[in-house]
Amino acid sequence: MKQEPTPRRRGRAHAEVCPGTDDGLVVRPVRRGDLDQVIAIDATVTGLEKRKYWASVYRRYGASDRSGQQFLVALAQGHVVGFVIGEVRDWEFGSPPCGWVFAIDVHPQARLGGIGTRLLEAISASFYRAGVRKLRTMLARDNGLILSFFRSQGMMAGPLISLEMDLEG
């Protein structure tokens, strides 16, 4: 039986050692001091250091106390080994409130240990406590790694279709 995390005011996530494990992995809200490690993980994966972007994301999702916005990190032995970011969105595209995950990553040397799963479980629990019953994300169709991860978590194609157009010329 899956144990529900203890609720916290305003729907914010809280630090917890993941139930049913004794590996010491802690998932908690990001802190300012974690940002350099988050940036390093992203740069390792993407090949680009986006310090200004991550500072903006931290201000919006990490430093804010707005209900429904989450920026969580996974720590192993005191080091950030992964992160997940998302928020509850209301009524865009005619959809009732749902949780959107727009960033999740685990340091390549820490993958295949269940860290991504535990991050997704933590943000999902937070969304659930906020009254949300649906989780969504969007990804590049050629990103087989993240597609495989989300499918392994039980996610499948949803009812929305992404459309785009070039704004040049």
MDTraj code that builds the backbone (N, CA, C; nanometers):
import mdtraj as md
import numpy as np

residues = "MET LYS GLN GLU PRO THR PRO ARG ARG ARG GLY ARG ALA HIS ALA GLU VAL CYS PRO GLY THR ASP ASP GLY LEU VAL VAL ARG PRO VAL ARG ARG GLY ASP LEU ASP GLN VAL ILE ALA ILE ASP ALA THR VAL THR GLY LEU GLU LYS ARG LYS TYR TRP ALA SER VAL TYR ARG ARG TYR GLY ALA SER ASP ARG SER GLY GLN GLN PHE LEU VAL ALA LEU ALA GLN GLY HIS VAL VAL GLY PHE VAL ILE GLY GLU VAL ARG ASP TRP GLU PHE GLY SER PRO PRO CYS GLY TRP VAL PHE ALA ILE ASP VAL HIS PRO GLN ALA ARG LEU GLY GLY ILE GLY THR ARG LEU LEU GLU ALA ILE SER ALA SER PHE TYR ARG ALA GLY VAL ARG LYS LEU ARG THR MET LEU ALA ARG ASP ASN GLY LEU ILE LEU SER PHE PHE ARG SER GLN GLY MET MET ALA GLY PRO LEU ILE SER LEU GLU MET ASP LEU GLU GLY".split()
xyz = np.array([
    [0.0848, -0.1164, 0.0000],
    [0.0000, 0.0000, 0.0000],
    [0.0900, 0.1235, 0.0000],
    [0.0567, 0.2182, -0.0840],
    [0.1357, 0.3406, -0.0968],
    [0.0967, 0.4378, 0.0140],
    [0.1964, 0.4897, 0.0849],
    [0.1717, 0.5825, 0.1937],
    [0.1648, 0.7244, 0.1389],
    [0.0593, 0.7988, 0.1775],
    [0.0446, 0.9387, 0.1356],
    [0.1344, 1.0258, 0.2217],
    [0.2071, 1.1218, 0.1613],
    [0.2875, 1.2128, 0.2403],
    [0.1979, 1.3020, 0.3260],
    [0.2523, 1.3492, 0.4363],
    [0.1781, 1.4386, 0.5238],
    [0.1532, 1.5706, 0.4531],
    [0.0273, 1.6185, 0.4479],
    [-0.0023, 1.7452, 0.3807],
    [0.0679, 1.8618, 0.4484],
    [0.0960, 1.9627, 0.3715],
    [0.1567, 2.0845, 0.4219],
    [0.0751, 2.2015, 0.3722],
    [0.0742, 2.3084, 0.4423],
    [-0.0098, 2.4225, 0.4080],
    [0.0165, 2.4712, 0.2672],
    [-0.0887, 2.5209, 0.2035],
    [-0.0847, 2.5842, 0.0726],
    [-0.0325, 2.4934, -0.0377],
    [-0.0307, 2.3635, -0.0170],
    [0.0022, 2.2718, -0.1258],
    [0.1505, 2.2638, -0.1597],
    [0.2373, 2.3229, -0.0787],
    [0.3805, 2.3172, -0.1071],
    [0.4356, 2.1812, -0.0676],
    [0.5364, 2.1371, -0.1394],
    [0.5999, 2.0096, -0.1081],
    [0.6845, 2.0256, 0.0172],
    [0.7186, 1.9153, 0.0763],
    [0.8014, 1.9185, 0.1949],
    [0.9106, 1.8134, 0.1821],
    [1.0158, 1.8294, 0.2630],
    [1.1258, 1.7331, 0.2588],
    [1.0780, 1.6012, 0.3162],
    [1.1203, 1.4948, 0.2556],
    [1.0864, 1.3640, 0.3086],
    [1.1898, 1.2634, 0.2627],
    [1.2185, 1.1686, 0.3499],
    [1.2927, 1.0515, 0.3062],
    [1.1865, 0.9620, 0.2481],
    [1.2073, 0.9154, 0.1281],
    [1.1022, 0.8432, 0.0576],
    [1.0607, 0.7198, 0.1363],
    [0.9292, 0.7035, 0.1616],
    [0.8797, 0.5899, 0.2377],
    [0.9197, 0.4572, 0.1738],
    [0.9465, 0.3594, 0.2581],
    [0.9758, 0.2258, 0.2084],
    [1.1192, 0.2088, 0.1605],
    [1.2026, 0.3095, 0.1808],
    [1.3425, 0.2965, 0.1396],
    [1.4325, 0.3333, 0.2562],
    [1.5537, 0.2846, 0.2528],
    [1.6498, 0.3220, 0.3563],
    [1.7778, 0.3745, 0.2918],
    [1.7672, 0.4245, 0.1682],
    [1.8858, 0.4718, 0.0976],
    [1.9189, 0.6175, 0.1277],
    [1.8359, 0.6838, 0.2068],
    [1.8651, 0.8212, 0.2454],
    [1.8341, 0.9249, 0.1396],
    [1.7748, 0.8872, 0.0274],
    [1.7393, 0.9858, -0.0741],
    [1.6320, 1.0775, -0.0171],
    [1.6539, 1.2078, -0.0285],
    [1.5595, 1.3069, 0.0224],
    [1.5085, 1.3890, -0.0950],
    [1.3775, 1.4053, -0.1021],
    [1.3155, 1.4928, -0.2018],
    [1.2561, 1.6086, -0.1240],
    [1.2961, 1.7318, -0.1627],
    [1.2494, 1.8499, -0.0916],
    [1.2443, 1.9685, -0.1865],
    [1.1772, 2.0770, -0.1434],
    [1.1777, 2.1981, -0.2258],
    [1.3201, 2.2505, -0.2456],
    [1.3457, 2.3049, -0.3625],
    [1.4768, 2.3609, -0.3944],
    [1.5091, 2.4765, -0.3000],
    [1.6357, 2.4964, -0.2756],
    [1.6856, 2.6117, -0.2001],
    [1.7828, 2.6857, -0.2897],
    [1.8041, 2.8115, -0.2613],
    [1.8945, 2.8948, -0.3418],
    [2.0309, 2.8281, -0.3570],
    [2.0793, 2.7671, -0.2509],
    [2.2095, 2.7014, -0.2537],
    [2.2169, 2.5785, -0.3422],
    [2.1029, 2.5269, -0.3858],
    [2.0995, 2.4097, -0.4744],
    [2.1149, 2.4474, -0.6211],
    [2.0957, 2.5750, -0.6522],
    [2.0829, 2.6163, -0.7909],
    [2.2059, 2.5845, -0.8755],
    [2.3265, 2.6035, -0.8217],
    [2.4469, 2.5719, -0.8995],
    [2.4509, 2.4241, -0.9395],
    [2.4052, 2.3354, -0.8494],
    [2.4043, 2.1928, -0.8816],
    [2.2968, 2.1597, -0.9857],
    [2.1822, 2.2264, -0.9788],
    [2.0771, 2.2083, -1.0798],
    [2.1302, 2.2527, -1.2160],
    [2.1940, 2.3694, -1.2194],
    [2.2509, 2.4223, -1.3439],
    [2.3546, 2.3254, -1.3995],
    [2.4358, 2.2683, -1.3129],
    [2.5393, 2.1741, -1.3579],
    [2.4775, 2.0473, -1.4171],
    [2.3717, 1.9955, -1.3547],
    [2.3046, 1.8764, -1.4097],
    [2.2500, 1.9087, -1.5485],
    [2.1793, 2.0217, -1.5596],
    [2.1226, 2.0604, -1.6885],
    [2.2317, 2.0792, -1.7938],
    [2.3418, 2.1433, -1.7568],
    [2.4514, 2.1654, -1.8523],
    [2.5150, 2.0330, -1.8947],
    [2.5256, 1.9392, -1.8033],
    [2.5797, 1.8072, -1.8365],
    [2.4915, 1.7372, -1.9398],
    [2.3613, 1.7493, -1.9236],
    [2.2667, 1.6805, -2.0114],
    [2.2504, 1.7521, -2.1445],
    [2.2403, 1.8860, -2.1421],
    [2.2103, 1.9610, -2.2645],
    [2.3344, 2.0138, -2.3353],
    [2.4462, 2.0230, -2.2646],
    [2.5673, 2.0800, -2.3228],
    [2.5683, 2.2319, -2.3209],
    [2.4698, 2.2938, -2.2573],
    [2.4609, 2.4398, -2.2487],
    [2.4411, 2.4829, -2.1043],
    [2.5182, 2.5821, -2.0603],
    [2.4934, 2.6391, -1.9280],
    [2.3994, 2.7573, -1.9447],
    [2.2835, 2.7481, -1.8810],
    [2.1793, 2.8503, -1.8956],
    [2.1531, 2.9173, -1.7609],
    [2.2540, 2.9797, -1.7056],
    [2.2462, 3.0374, -1.5711],
    [2.1329, 3.1395, -1.5585],
    [2.1174, 3.2290, -1.6547],
    [2.0131, 3.3316, -1.6473],
    [1.8738, 3.2671, -1.6496],
    [1.8558, 3.1686, -1.7354],
    [1.7293, 3.0961, -1.7421],
    [1.6969, 3.0322, -1.6074],
    [1.7935, 2.9608, -1.5482],
    [1.7693, 2.8903, -1.4230],
    [1.7454, 2.9867, -1.3076],
    [1.8101, 3.1022, -1.3096],
    [1.7829, 3.2029, -1.2062],
    [1.6372, 3.2480, -1.2157],
    [1.5882, 3.2652, -1.3370],
    [1.4491, 3.3042, -1.3587],
    [1.3533, 3.1937, -1.3127],
    [1.3838, 3.0706, -1.3452],
    [1.2999, 2.9579, -1.3033],
    [1.2975, 2.9495, -1.1506],
    [1.4131, 2.9693, -1.0896],
    [1.4179, 2.9652, -0.9430],
    [1.3302, 3.0751, -0.8822],
    [1.3399, 3.1960, -0.9357],
    [1.2577, 3.3063, -0.8827],
    [1.1094, 3.2753, -0.8956],
    [1.0703, 3.2145, -1.0064],
    [0.9279, 3.1880, -1.0301],
    [0.8769, 3.0669, -0.9521],
    [0.9541, 2.9596, -0.9465],
    [0.9055, 2.8347, -0.8892],
    [0.9720, 2.7944, -0.7583],
    [1.0907, 2.8427, -0.7336],
    [1.1619, 2.8013, -0.6133],
    [1.1522, 2.9000, -0.4996],
    [1.1619, 3.0281, -0.5304],
    [1.1615, 3.1311, -0.4265],
    [1.0206, 3.1760, -0.3922],
    [0.9255, 3.1387, -0.4726],
    [0.7867, 3.1796, -0.4519],
    [0.7197, 3.0853, -0.3533],
    [0.6182, 3.1341, -0.2857],
    [0.5406, 3.0484, -0.1966],
    [0.3997, 3.0311, -0.2525],
    [0.3876, 3.0378, -0.3839],
    [0.2568, 3.0223, -0.4475],
    [0.2154, 2.8760, -0.4495],
    [0.0945, 2.8538, -0.4090],
    [0.0404, 2.7190, -0.4110],
    [0.0343, 2.6695, -0.5552],
    [0.0671, 2.5445, -0.5739],
    [0.0561, 2.4856, -0.7069],
    [0.1830, 2.4921, -0.7884],
    [0.2825, 2.5698, -0.7455],
    [0.4095, 2.5754, -0.8172],
    [0.5132, 2.4957, -0.7391],
    [0.5813, 2.4065, -0.8085],
    [0.6756, 2.3164, -0.7428],
    [0.8096, 2.3137, -0.8149],
    [0.9167, 2.3212, -0.7380],
    [1.0537, 2.3016, -0.7864],
    [1.1186, 2.2164, -0.6789],
    [1.1293, 2.0885, -0.7055],
    [1.1801, 1.9920, -0.6088],
    [1.3149, 1.9392, -0.6526],
    [1.3981, 1.9060, -0.5551],
    [1.5269, 1.8433, -0.5829],
    [1.5354, 1.7115, -0.5072],
    [1.6132, 1.6198, -0.5623],
    [1.6451, 1.4938, -0.4954],
    [1.7898, 1.5030, -0.4509],
    [1.8134, 1.4727, -0.3236],
    [1.9484, 1.4768, -0.2688],
    [1.9918, 1.3379, -0.2259],
    [2.1119, 1.3018, -0.2650],
    [2.1746, 1.1781, -0.2203],
    [2.3058, 1.2178, -0.1559],
    [2.3248, 1.1791, -0.0334],
    [2.4457, 1.2133, 0.0423],
    [2.4724, 1.3635, 0.0385],
    [2.3663, 1.4428, 0.0454],
    [2.3788, 1.5878, 0.0517],
    [2.3993, 1.6581, -0.0812],
    [2.4024, 1.5832, -0.1914],
    [2.4236, 1.6426, -0.3234],
    [2.2972, 1.6311, -0.4085],
    [2.2675, 1.7355, -0.4839],
    [2.1531, 1.7325, -0.5749],
    [2.1845, 1.6359, -0.6880],
    [2.0974, 1.5366, -0.7058],
    [2.1166, 1.4388, -0.8124],
    [2.0033, 1.4432, -0.9145],
    [1.9010, 1.5243, -0.8867],
    [1.7910, 1.5367, -0.9805],
    [1.6961, 1.6467, -0.9380],
    [1.6063, 1.6824, -1.0296],
    [1.5088, 1.7869, -1.0019],
    [1.3843, 1.7662, -1.0873],
    [1.2753, 1.8255, -1.0416],
    [1.1503, 1.8259, -1.1164],
    [1.0821, 1.9605, -1.0917],
    [1.0196, 2.0138, -1.1953],
    [0.9529, 2.1435, -1.1854],
    [0.8176, 2.1332, -1.2535],
    [0.7175, 2.1907, -1.1916],
    [0.5851, 2.1909, -1.2515],
    [0.4913, 2.2829, -1.1773],
    [0.3688, 2.2874, -1.2280],
    [0.2686, 2.3719, -1.1643],
    [0.1292, 2.3237, -1.2002],
    [0.0337, 2.3654, -1.1190],
    [-0.1064, 2.3410, -1.1487],
    [-0.1520, 2.4508, -1.2432],
    [-0.2113, 2.4121, -1.3544],
    [-0.2664, 2.5076, -1.4515],
    [-0.4166, 2.4883, -1.4557],
    [-0.4875, 2.6005, -1.4642],
    [-0.6334, 2.5974, -1.4588],
    [-0.6957, 2.6408, -1.5902],
    [-0.7705, 2.5537, -1.6529],
    [-0.8627, 2.5850, -1.7617],
    [-0.8005, 2.6267, -1.8934],
    [-0.6693, 2.6255, -1.9084],
    [-0.6146, 2.6500, -2.0421],
    [-0.6613, 2.5393, -2.1351],
    [-0.6902, 2.5768, -2.2547],
    [-0.7312, 2.4837, -2.3591],
    [-0.8564, 2.4060, -2.3207],
    [-0.9402, 2.4635, -2.2341],
    [-1.0640, 2.3993, -2.1925],
    [-1.0463, 2.2845, -2.0951],
    [-0.9277, 2.2703, -2.0404],
    [-0.8977, 2.1594, -1.9507],
    [-0.9196, 2.1989, -1.8050],
    [-0.9869, 2.1151, -1.7266],
    [-0.9962, 2.1430, -1.5832],
    [-0.8565, 2.1472, -1.5221],
    [-0.8422, 2.1975, -1.4006],
    [-0.7091, 2.2060, -1.3398],
    [-0.6335, 2.0739, -1.3488],
    [-0.5086, 2.0822, -1.3877],
    [-0.4230, 1.9638, -1.3923],
    [-0.2806, 2.0044, -1.3591],
    [-0.2014, 1.9069, -1.3184],
    [-0.0607, 1.9312, -1.2891],
    [0.0216, 1.9136, -1.4150],
    [0.1070, 2.0111, -1.4427],
    [0.1971, 2.0048, -1.5582],
    [0.3406, 1.9915, -1.5086],
    [0.4111, 1.8930, -1.5587],
    [0.5547, 1.8794, -1.5336],
    [0.6248, 1.9339, -1.6564],
    [0.7068, 2.0372, -1.6384],
    [0.7751, 2.0902, -1.7556],
    [0.9259, 2.0716, -1.7507],
    [0.9788, 2.0174, -1.6432],
    [1.1216, 1.9838, -1.6403],
    [1.1429, 1.8725, -1.5387],
    [1.2182, 1.7723, -1.5799],
    [1.2612, 1.6666, -1.4887],
    [1.3932, 1.6139, -1.5422],
    [1.4888, 1.5971, -1.4531],
    [1.6161, 1.5399, -1.4967],
    [1.6898, 1.4816, -1.3778],
    [1.7700, 1.3825, -1.4072],
    [1.8552, 1.3163, -1.3090],
    [1.9955, 1.3140, -1.3671],
    [2.0946, 1.3413, -1.2823],
    [2.2332, 1.3373, -1.3294],
    [2.2586, 1.2014, -1.3954],
    [2.3214, 1.2002, -1.5141],
    [2.3420, 1.0734, -1.5860],
    [2.4073, 0.9634, -1.5018],
    [2.4979, 0.9983, -1.4111],
    [2.5639, 0.8963, -1.3284],
    [2.4738, 0.8422, -1.2177],
    [2.3584, 0.9071, -1.1969],
    [2.2662, 0.8624, -1.0914],
    [2.1400, 0.7986, -1.1489],
    [2.1333, 0.7844, -1.2796],
    [2.0132, 0.7288, -1.3416],
    [2.0000, 0.5793, -1.3155],
    [1.8821, 0.5280, -1.3398],
    [1.8455, 0.3866, -1.3239],
    [1.8401, 0.3442, -1.1778],
    [1.8329, 0.4413, -1.0868],
    [1.8209, 0.4108, -0.9445],
    [1.6856, 0.4479, -0.8866],
    [1.5916, 0.4858, -0.9723],
    [1.4583, 0.5194, -0.9243],
    [1.4404, 0.6639, -0.8815],
    [1.5412, 0.7469, -0.9018],
    [1.5336, 0.8867, -0.8580],
    [1.4272, 0.9632, -0.9366],
    [1.4236, 0.9469, -1.0676],
    [1.3218, 1.0136, -1.1487],
    [1.1815, 0.9726, -1.1063],
    [1.1636, 0.8446, -1.0784],
    [1.0338, 0.7952, -1.0330],
    [0.9951, 0.8625, -0.9024],
    [1.0885, 0.8735, -0.8091],
    [1.0580, 0.9328, -0.6793],
    [1.0307, 1.0825, -0.6913],
    [1.1009, 1.1499, -0.7815],
    [1.0704, 1.2915, -0.8051],
    [0.9299, 1.3077, -0.8619],
    [0.8949, 1.2243, -0.9600],
    [0.7620, 1.2318, -1.0199],
    [0.6543, 1.1977, -0.9167],
    [0.6800, 1.0995, -0.8307],
    [0.5848, 1.0660, -0.7245],
    [0.5658, 1.1829, -0.6288],
    [0.6745, 1.2523, -0.5945],
    [0.6662, 1.3636, -0.4990],
    [0.5862, 1.4799, -0.5559],
    [0.6125, 1.5163, -0.6817],
    [0.5379, 1.6278, -0.7398],
    [0.3924, 1.5866, -0.7636],
    [0.3694, 1.4611, -0.7993],
    [0.2326, 1.4122, -0.8180],
    [0.1555, 1.4179, -0.6870],
    [0.2186, 1.3792, -0.5763],
    [0.1529, 1.3838, -0.4453],
    [0.1179, 1.5273, -0.4079],
    [0.2072, 1.6193, -0.4392],
    [0.1802, 1.7602, -0.4105],
    [0.0614, 1.8106, -0.4919],
    [0.0583, 1.7761, -0.6204],
    [-0.0545, 1.8149, -0.7056],
    [-0.1846, 1.7523, -0.6533],
    [-0.1775, 1.6272, -0.6112],
    [-0.2959, 1.5581, -0.5611],
    [-0.3497, 1.6293, -0.4371],
    [-0.2591, 1.6679, -0.3466],
    [-0.3010, 1.7414, -0.2269],
    [-0.3648, 1.8748, -0.2633],
    [-0.3269, 1.9300, -0.3781],
    [-0.3842, 2.0570, -0.4241],
    [-0.5185, 2.0358, -0.4959],
    [-0.5649, 1.9107, -0.5038],
    [-0.6949, 1.8818, -0.5636],
    [-0.6910, 1.8391, -0.7090],
    [-0.5729, 1.8224, -0.7643],
    [-0.5576, 1.7856, -0.9052],
    [-0.5627, 1.6334, -0.9202],
    [-0.6273, 1.5880, -1.0251],
    [-0.6393, 1.4438, -1.0489],
    [-0.5811, 1.4001, -1.1827],
    [-0.5123, 1.4911, -1.2528],
    [-0.4535, 1.4588, -1.3839],
    [-0.3147, 1.5223, -1.3917],
    [-0.2189, 1.4487, -1.4463],
    [-0.0822, 1.4975, -1.4659],
    [-0.0518, 1.4979, -1.6140],
    [0.0076, 1.6070, -1.6627],
    [0.0436, 1.6176, -1.8040],
    [0.1851, 1.6693, -1.8177],
    [0.2412, 1.6444, -1.9343],
    [0.3694, 1.7014, -1.9721],
    [0.3743, 1.7102, -2.1237],
    [0.4772, 1.7728, -2.1748],
    [0.4997, 1.7808, -2.3186],
    [0.6482, 1.7535, -2.3407],
    [0.6815, 1.6887, -2.4497],
    [0.8214, 1.6594, -2.4766],
    [0.8462, 1.6518, -2.6265],
    [0.9720, 1.6628, -2.6618],
    [1.0098, 1.6511, -2.8032],
    [0.9914, 1.5053, -2.8466],
    [0.9289, 1.4862, -2.9608],
    [0.8982, 1.3502, -3.0049],
    [1.0221, 1.2654, -3.0310],
    [1.1379, 1.3294, -3.0525],
    [1.2602, 1.2526, -3.0763],
    [1.3422, 1.2291, -2.9493],
    [1.2887, 1.2654, -2.8330],
    [1.3590, 1.2427, -2.7070],
    [1.3150, 1.1077, -2.6501],
    [1.3754, 1.0036, -2.7021],
    [1.3376, 0.8680, -2.6637],
    [1.3604, 0.8368, -2.5169],
    [1.4632, 0.8951, -2.4573],
    [1.4938, 0.8675, -2.3167],
    [1.3806, 0.9153, -2.2258],
    [1.3408, 1.0395, -2.2405],
    [1.2366, 1.0935, -2.1527],
    [1.1001, 1.0340, -2.1887],
    [1.0763, 1.0064, -2.3165],
    [0.9520, 0.9407, -2.3565],
    [0.9411, 0.8032, -2.2897],
    [1.0494, 0.7274, -2.2919],
    [1.0501, 0.5951, -2.2276],
    [1.0262, 0.6075, -2.0780],
    [1.0886, 0.7083, -2.0153],
    [1.0684, 0.7280, -1.8718],
    [0.9212, 0.7541, -1.8415],
    [0.8614, 0.8519, -1.9099],
    [0.7221, 0.8853, -1.8812],
    [0.6282, 0.7682, -1.9107],
    [0.6537, 0.6949, -2.0160],
    [0.5696, 0.5777, -2.0452],
    [0.5851, 0.4715, -1.9369],
    [0.7068, 0.4556, -1.8844],
    [0.7275, 0.3576, -1.7769],
    [0.6540, 0.3975, -1.6496],
    [0.6182, 0.5243, -1.6383],
    [0.5442, 0.5743, -1.5226],
    [0.3932, 0.5665, -1.5432],
    [0.3514, 0.5171, -1.6587],
    [0.2098, 0.5005, -1.6863],
    [0.1480, 0.6134, -1.7677],
    [0.2290, 0.7067, -1.8142],
    [0.1751, 0.8163, -1.8947],
    [0.1567, 0.7705, -2.0388],
    [0.0581, 0.8282, -2.1047],
    [0.0308, 0.7964, -2.2447],
    [-0.0162, 0.9230, -2.3149],
    [-0.0352, 0.9146, -2.4438],
    [-0.0800, 1.0310, -2.5204],
    [-0.2097, 1.0844, -2.4614],
    [-0.2170, 1.2160, -2.4505],
    [-0.3351, 1.2808, -2.3948],
    [-0.4223, 1.3398, -2.5050],
    [-0.5248, 1.4157, -2.4646],
    [-0.6224, 1.4664, -2.5593],
    [-0.5812, 1.5954, -2.6320],
    [-0.4667, 1.6530, -2.5981],
    [-0.4247, 1.7786, -2.6591],
    [-0.3244, 1.7528, -2.7705],
    [-0.3258, 1.8366, -2.8716],
    [-0.2306, 1.8289, -2.9820],
    [-0.1506, 1.9576, -2.9833],
    [-0.0186, 1.9450, -2.9871],
    [0.0678, 2.0618, -2.9947],
    [0.0781, 2.1093, -3.1394],
    [0.0589, 2.2373, -3.1609],
    [0.0727, 2.2970, -3.2937],
    [0.1761, 2.4099, -3.2861],
    [0.2433, 2.4378, -3.3957],
    [0.3404, 2.5472, -3.3975],
    [0.3543, 2.6033, -3.5371],
    [0.4146, 2.7228, -3.5439],
    [0.4473, 2.7833, -3.6739],
    [0.5678, 2.8732, -3.6546],
    [0.6433, 2.8911, -3.7600],
    [0.7562, 2.9817, -3.7581],
    [0.7060, 3.1244, -3.7666],
    [0.7708, 3.2142, -3.6938],
    [0.7309, 3.3538, -3.6948],
    [0.8209, 3.4382, -3.7860],
    [0.9153, 3.3732, -3.8503],
    [1.0038, 3.4443, -3.9435],
    [0.9450, 3.4369, -4.0846],
    [0.9638, 3.5454, -4.1581],
    [0.9276, 3.5482, -4.2992],
    [0.7867, 3.5182, -4.3253],
])
top = md.Topology()
chain = top.add_chain()
for i, resn in enumerate(residues, 1):
    res = top.add_residue(resn, chain, resSeq=i)
    for name in ("N", "CA", "C"):
        top.add_atom(name, md.element.get_by_symbol(name[0]), res)
traj = md.Trajectory(xyz[None], top)
